[in-house]
Amino acid sequence: MPSLIYAEILTGPEGPVVAESPQNTDIQTPLVRDGLCVFADARIDDRDATLARLGLEDPATDAEIILAAYKAWGTDCAGKLLGDLAFVIVDHNTNRTFCARDWIGTRPLYFAHSEERLIVANDLAFMLDQHPDLGAIDETVAATSLVGAHPMVARRTLYRAIDRVPSAHWMTAEHGRLTVKQYWSPDQIAERETATDAEIIAEGRALMDVVVADRMRDGGKIATHISGGLDSSSVAATVTRMSRAKGMEDPPAYTWYRDQAAKDKGGEASWIEAVNDALGLEMFNPLPTEEGLRDLLRQDTGTQIDFGPLIHEKPIMDHAAKRGVQTIFSGWGGDQAISFNGKGRRGR
């Protein structure tokens, strides 16, 4: 299914009207049902539990699940759905347009709003191609980016007329009013004051199995990172175990630092080799090329992912794509979130 979301919604006293999409085969056709028009770039996780709560049965598309969730829970649906998702719902029953992004903002969603129209897309470059008039630069954001600082407001982009729906936020456009609201923050996670270490570790391992299985659901070819940290090592071990249990071929492993192993026996490179020796995977270490670095420097980071800080990752993604890999598992952020960078734990 095409993943490109593009919706131009004309606003007026009689309610929202979805304009005809540009002629582009990459643009997805929305799901239209029960007075609702749904555009979704999504992978819904925890599917069995979600389907049960909504009274649905498989096969159900991600868009159908989102539609049912919106009908059941209204704007609260954003906080009840798990996975990577960005979606737009034009509700002709209430004359409201509703948009939302997942909890950590894995999938992008941009919008431009005026009295006459609301434009929503998950591809900023495509949005600008359709409406070059939206391309005026926000000089404050540009200056902030050039000095290496983070944008001051999460919803601002490099373009003055285009905003983003921030992660863990939903947005409504209704009767000429635009409302953006945060539906979740990490502060809402309750502390586990009574659980033992053993209970938390067991729960964490079970949750790891669930989230890896969710991301293996589509059945496409997969790969895994190995960085030597506890996070990617745990993910790689789980992915390998589950792949073998399903009778799938072993995932190829990718690393940034294998070439340093001989020079850095006491550091991360030695842990990478130790982890891969235990897993027995075919490991690759594609290196940046001069041509690739030139391409990165020429890239328009105002509309595309900025690979500048990840010069080692782009060659991995390119190499994996040529091998038919659709999903690369990684542990980025896991050490910080779970084990405080493995201090005092790595040796165990």
Buried (B, 14 or more C-beta within 10 A) or exposed (E): EEBBBBBBBEBEEEBBEBEEBEEEEEBBEBBEEEEBBBBBBBBBBBBEEBBEBBEBEEEBBBBBBBBBBBBEBEBEBBBEBBBBBBBBBBBBEBBBBBBBBBBEBBBBBBBBBEEEBBBBBBBBEBBBEBBEEBBEEBEEBEEBBEEEEEBEEBBBBBBBBBBBBBBBBBBBBBEEEEEBEEBBEEEEEEEEEEEEEEEEEEEEEEEBEEBBBBBBEEEEBBBBBBBBBBBBBBBBBBBBEBBEEEEBEBBBBBBBBBEBBEEEEEEBBBBBBEBBEEBEBEBBBBEBEEEBBEEBEEBEEBBEEEBEEBBBBBBBBEBBEEEEBEBBBBBBEBBEEBBEBBEEEBEE
